[in-house]
């Protein structure tokens, strides 16, 4: 969810939301209540565009365990417009790397289990030691590694690298099926990876300073992963 507010309202909303975290965790309900009480006009509201297909909410805010959206589901998805074939989806949350592993699939539902990425080797189809060695190689040669680790912590930096690497592997494996990421969209998506996974655990001023470095790290990690996958497919 993204919310754009005038500066004064943004500061007030942040303070109110922070005080309600433990008693009313539904972020959209807190937002709606604030907007109504302060008579803030809503110009545009965009719902989720793609059905979550039974995936557990990554943000931990499932309304009824599973998230659903207004768009198509498995039974009526429009064929070639849907990305299929993934049984392991990397994600970055609170400074740690995880993988959503597809456990069960039926005509109308897919059931996923979240695992630490090192416990998902079979689903990922790769040796986690290769991910570690790629980090070691890059961190020795690029000064950005030391700078970003100093801002967000070495563990969070290594885990961010792992997620980016795994995303690079996944995208390269899909290339033979006709799916190729557009470079500027790929870059923009990877630019959100670090901030999105560290908001609860790293202070805002550090995230702001670290963001360009995290983007650089994520791009390098994804490139290393894609290169490794391409070599394996050759």
Secondary structure, 3 states (H helix, E strand, C coil): CCCCCCHHHHHHHHHHHHHHCCCCCCHHHHHHHHHHHCCCCCCCCCCCCCCCCCCECCCCCCCCCECCCCCCCHHHCCHHHCCCCCCEEEEEECCEEEEEEEEEECCCCEEEEEEEHHHCHHHHCCCHHHHHHHHHHHHHHCCHHHHHHHHHCHHHHHHHHHHHHHHHHHHHHHHCCCCCCCHHHHHHHHHHHHHHHHCCCCCHHHHHHHHHHHHHHHHHHHHHHHHHHHHHHC
